[in-house]
Amino acid sequence: MQQNLENKVITLEEAVSRYVTDGCSLSFGGIIAREPMAVAYEIVRQRRKNLTYITDSSVEPAEIMIAGGCIRKLEAAYVWIGVVGIGHNYRRAVEKGIPHYLEIEEYSNYGSSLRFLAGAIGAPYMPTQSLLGSDLVTHNPRIKVMEDPYGTGPVALVPAAQPDVAFIHVQRADISGNAQIWGMLGNDENIARAAKEVIVTCEEIVPTLEFRKIPNMTTVPSYCVSGVVEIPFCSHPLPVSGYYWMDVPFRREMAAASKTREGIEAWMDEWIFKIKDHRSRVEKIGAERLKKLRQLEFDNYRIPRIEG
């Protein structure tokens, strides 16, 4: 049933090399779960620089790309590492210029979501009144305030976000890029339509027939997608619903290493630069540890795997 589909399957190394160019803007799907950590590692490994990272909120991916000196500008609500630490690398870059200073463009989570919505539908901006209750309109000159022409009073306008490339990690995809997301979607539907190029990374590639059985589960359609990367455990140590639980001890280790520049440099040396590729990283984490994370996911949520 797949003989007439365009085969867009590529490797992670090819995806980053081809679509993440110095000076481009990019976004990741997911939020505190399903964020494509393997992509962040590969961007650092390939030493991309001067990137603009557009997101709502991000955890480890933003932290590690900031630590790797890849990001020049951050358009976001916040960056942190959940309950296990704070954004040490983010703060160090903003406050001390290590490894270099970041240009910051702050929005709320809702404001960031509206930016992706505007980009998805081809609108130049989106209005909102919620930002009027904050001081973001004072500190971010790209948020414009005007009188509603329909007479309801002032509204804030946020500019559309249309990143050059987006990486969206999903549970399952077919070879042409149709993709299913289980659980929280975040802004992924709109990111996929707002970005100029979209790379879908997935836990597994399955036949298109599986998507036709439940077509409403196709969150990202193939016409949005430029490439597909099959990469199990792409989000580790973050969780992926139906596949594996969050590796909290691993996150704690990264957060502890991030407390000093020397610590995070040593961590990146061990987990990025001395590792050839994602497969080698999975082997270093260990089959038993990953098996336990799979079991924790099933034990906590009892999510049935959809087979065949």
C-alpha positions as CSV (number, residue, x, y, z in Angstrom):
1,M,0.0,0.0,0.0
2,Q,3.0,2.3,0.2
3,Q,4.4,1.9,-3.3
4,N,3.1,5.3,-4.5
5,L,4.2,7.3,-1.4
6,E,7.3,9.5,-1.6
7,N,10.0,8.1,0.6
8,K,11.3,10.9,2.7
9,V,13.3,8.8,5.2
10,I,16.8,10.3,6.0
11,T,19.3,10.0,8.8
12,L,19.5,12.4,11.7
13,E,23.0,13.5,10.5
14,E,21.6,14.2,7.1
15,A,18.6,16.2,8.5
16,V,20.8,18.5,10.6
17,S,23.5,18.9,8.0
18,R,20.9,19.7,5.2
19,Y,18.3,21.8,7.1
20,V,20.1,23.4,10.1
21,T,22.4,26.1,8.6
22,D,24.3,28.7,10.5
23,G,22.1,31.7,11.1
24,C,18.8,30.0,10.5
25,S,15.8,29.9,12.8
26,L,14.4,26.7,14.2
27,S,11.7,25.3,16.5
28,F,11.2,22.0,18.3
29,G,7.9,20.2,18.9
30,G,6.9,18.9,22.3
31,I,7.0,20.6,25.7
32,I,8.8,19.0,28.6
33,A,8.0,15.7,26.9
34,R,8.6,14.5,23.4
35,E,11.2,17.2,22.8
36,P,13.8,15.8,20.3
37,M,16.9,15.7,22.5
38,A,18.9,13.7,19.9
39,V,18.5,16.6,17.4
40,A,19.9,19.1,20.0
41,Y,22.9,16.8,20.6
42,E,23.5,16.5,16.8
43,I,23.2,20.3,16.3
44,V,25.9,20.7,19.0
45,R,28.0,17.9,17.6
46,Q,27.9,19.6,14.1
47,R,28.8,22.9,15.8
48,R,26.0,24.9,14.2
49,K,26.1,28.6,15.3
50,N,24.1,31.9,15.3
51,L,20.8,30.1,15.5
52,T,17.5,31.7,16.5
53,Y,15.5,29.3,18.6
54,I,11.7,30.0,18.6
55,T,9.7,28.2,21.2
56,D,7.1,28.5,23.9
57,S,8.9,26.8,26.8
58,S,11.8,24.4,26.5
59,V,13.9,22.3,28.8
60,E,17.0,20.3,28.0
61,P,17.2,21.0,24.3
62,A,17.5,24.7,24.7
63,E,19.9,24.3,27.6
64,I,22.2,22.0,25.7
65,M,22.2,24.1,22.6
66,I,22.9,27.3,24.6
67,A,25.7,25.5,26.4
68,G,27.1,24.3,23.0
69,G,27.3,27.9,21.8
70,C,24.7,27.3,19.0
71,I,22.0,29.8,19.8
72,R,22.4,33.5,19.2
73,K,18.8,34.6,19.9
74,L,16.0,33.0,22.0
75,E,12.4,33.8,21.4
76,A,10.5,32.1,24.2
77,A,8.5,32.2,27.4
78,Y,11.2,30.5,29.6
79,V,13.9,27.8,29.7
80,W,14.5,25.5,32.7
81,I,15.0,21.9,33.7
82,G,11.8,21.0,35.5
83,V,11.9,20.1,39.2
84,V,15.5,18.9,39.0
85,G,17.2,22.2,38.4
86,I,17.1,25.6,36.8
87,G,18.3,26.9,33.5
88,H,22.0,27.3,34.6
89,N,23.3,27.5,31.0
90,Y,20.6,30.0,30.0
91,R,21.3,32.3,33.0
92,R,25.0,32.1,32.5
93,A,24.7,33.2,28.9
94,V,22.3,36.0,29.7
95,E,24.1,37.3,32.8
96,K,27.8,36.6,32.0
97,G,28.0,36.1,28.3
98,I,29.2,32.5,28.6
99,P,29.8,31.0,26.1
100,H,28.4,34.2,24.5
101,Y,25.6,36.6,25.2
102,L,22.1,35.8,24.1
103,E,19.6,38.1,22.5
104,I,16.3,37.6,24.3
105,E,12.8,38.2,23.0
106,E,10.3,37.2,25.6
107,Y,6.6,36.2,25.3
108,S,4.2,34.4,27.4
109,N,3.4,30.8,26.7
110,Y,0.0,31.9,25.3
111,G,1.6,34.6,23.3
112,S,4.1,32.1,21.8
113,S,1.3,29.8,20.9
114,L,-0.5,32.7,19.1
115,R,2.7,33.4,17.1
116,F,2.8,29.8,15.8
117,L,-1.0,30.0,15.0
118,A,-0.4,33.2,13.0
119,G,2.5,31.6,11.1
120,A,0.3,28.5,10.4
121,I,-2.5,30.4,8.8
122,G,-0.3,33.0,7.0
123,A,-1.4,36.0,9.2
124,P,1.2,38.6,10.0
125,Y,0.2,38.8,13.7
126,M,-2.3,37.7,16.3
127,P,-4.1,39.9,18.8
128,T,-4.5,39.2,22.5
129,Q,-5.5,41.1,25.6
130,S,-3.7,38.9,28.1
131,L,-0.3,40.5,27.5
132,L,-1.7,43.8,28.6
133,G,-1.7,42.5,32.2
134,S,2.1,42.0,32.1
135,D,5.2,44.1,31.6
136,L,6.2,42.1,28.5
137,V,4.8,44.9,26.3
138,T,7.3,47.3,27.9
139,H,10.4,45.0,27.5
140,N,9.6,43.5,24.1
141,P,9.3,46.2,21.4
142,R,8.0,43.6,18.9
143,I,4.8,43.3,20.9
144,K,2.6,46.2,19.6
145,V,-0.3,47.7,21.4
146,M,-3.2,49.3,19.4
147,E,-6.8,50.2,19.8
148,D,-9.2,47.5,18.6
149,P,-10.9,49.0,15.5
150,Y,-14.1,47.3,16.7
151,G,-14.1,49.3,19.9
152,T,-13.3,46.9,22.7
153,G,-10.2,48.8,23.8
154,P,-6.5,48.2,23.6
155,V,-5.1,44.9,22.3
156,A,-1.5,43.6,22.0
157,L,-0.3,42.2,18.7
158,V,2.3,39.4,18.6
159,P,4.2,38.8,15.3
160,A,3.9,35.5,13.4
161,A,6.5,32.9,13.9
162,Q,7.7,31.1,10.8
163,P,10.9,29.2,11.6
164,D,13.2,28.1,8.8
165,V,13.1,24.5,10.1
166,A,11.1,22.6,12.7
167,F,11.9,19.2,14.3
168,I,8.8,17.5,15.6
169,H,9.2,14.2,17.5
170,V,6.3,11.8,17.3
171,Q,5.4,8.3,18.3
172,R,4.8,6.9,14.8
173,A,5.2,8.1,11.2
174,D,5.0,6.6,7.8
175,I,7.7,7.0,5.1
176,S,6.1,10.1,3.6
177,G,5.8,12.0,6.9
178,N,2.2,11.4,8.1
179,A,2.7,11.4,11.9
180,Q,0.7,10.5,15.0
181,I,1.2,12.2,18.3
182,W,-0.2,10.5,21.5
183,G,-0.9,12.7,24.5
184,M,-0.3,16.4,24.8
185,L,0.2,18.1,21.4
186,G,1.7,21.4,22.6
187,N,1.8,23.7,19.6
188,D,3.0,21.0,17.2
189,E,0.1,21.2,14.8
190,N,0.7,24.8,14.2
191,I,4.5,24.6,14.2
192,A,4.3,22.0,11.4
193,R,2.3,24.4,9.3
194,A,4.2,27.5,10.2
195,A,7.8,26.2,9.5
196,K,9.3,26.4,6.1
197,E,10.8,22.9,6.4
198,V,9.6,20.2,8.8
199,I,11.6,17.1,9.9
200,V,9.6,14.5,11.7
201,T,11.6,12.3,14.0
202,C,9.7,9.2,15.2
203,E,10.0,6.2,17.6
204,E,9.1,4.0,14.7
205,I,8.0,4.0,11.1
206,V,4.8,2.0,10.4
207,P,2.8,1.3,7.2
208,T,0.4,4.0,6.0
209,L,-2.4,1.6,6.4
210,E,-2.2,2.1,10.2
211,F,-2.9,5.8,9.7
212,R,-5.9,5.1,7.5
213,K,-7.4,3.0,10.2
214,I,-7.6,6.1,12.6
215,P,-7.0,9.1,10.3
216,N,-8.0,11.6,13.0
217,M,-4.8,10.7,14.9
218,T,-2.7,12.1,12.1
219,T,-1.5,15.3,13.7
220,V,1.2,16.2,11.2
221,P,0.2,15.5,7.5
222,S,2.8,14.4,5.0
223,Y,2.4,17.6,2.9
224,C,4.0,19.6,5.6
225,V,7.1,17.3,6.0
226,S,10.4,17.4,4.2
227,G,12.1,14.5,5.9
228,V,11.5,11.5,8.3
229,V,14.0,10.1,10.8
230,E,13.3,6.9,12.6
231,I,15.1,7.3,15.9
232,P,14.0,5.3,19.0
233,F,14.6,7.0,22.3
234,C,15.1,10.3,20.5
235,S,13.7,12.3,23.5
236,H,15.6,10.6,26.3
237,P,15.8,11.7,29.1
238,L,12.4,13.2,28.5
239,P,9.4,10.9,28.2
240,V,7.3,9.9,25.2
241,S,3.8,8.7,25.9
242,G,3.3,5.1,25.2
243,Y,7.0,4.4,24.8
244,Y,9.1,5.4,27.8
245,W,9.1,7.3,31.1
246,M,11.2,10.3,32.1
247,D,14.7,9.4,33.2
248,V,14.8,11.7,36.2
249,P,18.3,10.6,37.5
250,F,19.8,11.4,34.1
251,R,18.2,14.8,34.2
252,R,19.6,15.4,37.7
253,E,23.1,14.6,36.5
254,M,22.8,17.0,33.6
255,A,21.4,19.7,35.9
256,A,24.2,19.2,38.4
257,A,26.8,19.4,35.7
258,S,25.3,22.6,34.4
259,K,26.0,24.4,37.7
260,T,29.4,25.4,36.3
261,R,30.8,26.0,32.9
262,E,33.5,23.4,33.5
263,G,30.9,20.8,34.5
264,I,28.7,21.2,31.5
265,E,31.8,21.2,29.2
266,A,32.8,17.9,30.7
267,W,29.3,16.5,30.4
268,M,29.1,17.5,26.7
269,D,32.4,16.0,26.0
270,E,31.2,12.7,27.5
271,W,27.7,12.6,26.1
272,I,28.1,14.4,22.8
273,F,31.6,14.9,21.4
274,K,33.0,11.6,22.3
275,I,30.0,9.7,21.0
276,K,29.7,9.0,17.3
277,D,26.0,9.1,16.9
278,H,22.6,8.5,18.5
279,R,22.9,4.7,18.3
280,S,26.2,4.9,20.3
281,R,24.5,7.1,22.9
282,V,21.7,4.6,23.3
283,E,24.3,1.9,23.8
284,K,26.1,4.0,26.4
285,I,22.8,4.6,28.3
286,G,22.3,0.8,28.4
287,A,19.6,-1.6,27.4
288,E,18.6,-2.4,30.9
289,R,18.0,1.2,31.9
290,L,16.0,1.9,28.8
291,K,14.0,-1.3,29.3
292,K,13.1,-0.1,32.8
293,L,11.9,3.3,31.4
294,R,9.6,1.4,29.0
295,Q,8.2,-0.6,31.9
296,L,7.7,2.4,34.1
297,E,5.7,4.0,31.3
298,F,3.4,1.0,30.9
299,D,3.0,0.5,34.7
300,N,2.1,4.1,35.3
301,Y,-0.3,4.7,32.4
302,R,-1.3,1.2,31.3
303,I,-1.2,2.5,27.7
304,P,-1.8,-0.3,25.3
305,R,0.6,-0.6,22.4
306,I,-1.1,-0.6,19.0
307,E,0.3,-3.5,17.1
308,G,0.0,-4.5,13.5
